[in-house]
């Protein structure tokens, strides 16, 4: 059939090249997929076809990246979504219903706490926030209506650590779902599924991507758990764009070597800060002075790139340090190759009451560092001039 130039411009040369064998994962940058006939579409709707129909439901680039993430956590499957908070909402809305109780550490990422209080409680889920110290006896945290326990370790921003295996065992004994935010550790440093946890959440924006150029999230677990969460991702609309999924997959290729440098640099920074008279306290799981050092050594292979410390001069001193720092960049995120600095009371814990800050272990003189992979001498020199 003869086509006009305008029609040719739209239809000519579209679709995958059938003879290409690319080294890298192709980006299937399409919102929708083609069917040859009615029979193919009927087979898809009946669940008898592996074809895709629409990228909010599934996409080959997304699935390839999910396989990489699942492999990192030694898991059956993973779900990739558009942000860390999309992962949180997909998990909580996908697993909880009105009347269920959610037990959550009082020391968690501020966005997670706000989601629970702003939305889940409005829909009839009862949330109970408990101090980290009560996680020393996790069985005592569980009530008759407890459906899910949510925690993170190391915790943002205090880097306190919770015994993962103990929480997982207590939850399994009572048929309660355990979910951990493993963002700060990364799969290189910590494997919660192998310690018995049911579901792992990542802000893939951070270490998994590692280059601060994409926003993404992931949920990782057993095949049935991930299958259960699939409809929540589909209907909440949190699917990641294929181009962004490609960037996450690209970042994962260098995760191992990046984390080795993050771990080394952060340990050196934490050790240097602990000896500095302008610093009143350093929080880093790899330091023997850390209150959870024994737990961290037992469940972590490396202590990651996050270091938090308190400036002796309080908020005023932390503010002066923040304004003077040069190599470390003032930004709210973490986990990239660039070193970043933030003040928790102005970022992750912004808007918290004094009581909430106390429960989270956050002080107004606290500084959080995401230690990158620059040369350690330059990082130490920058910290030194800023603290002086």
Order of alpha helices (4+ residues) and beta strands (2+ residues): alpha-alpha-alpha-beta-alpha-beta-alpha-beta-beta-alpha-beta-alpha-beta-beta-alpha-alpha-alpha-beta-alpha-beta-alpha-beta-beta-alpha-beta-alpha
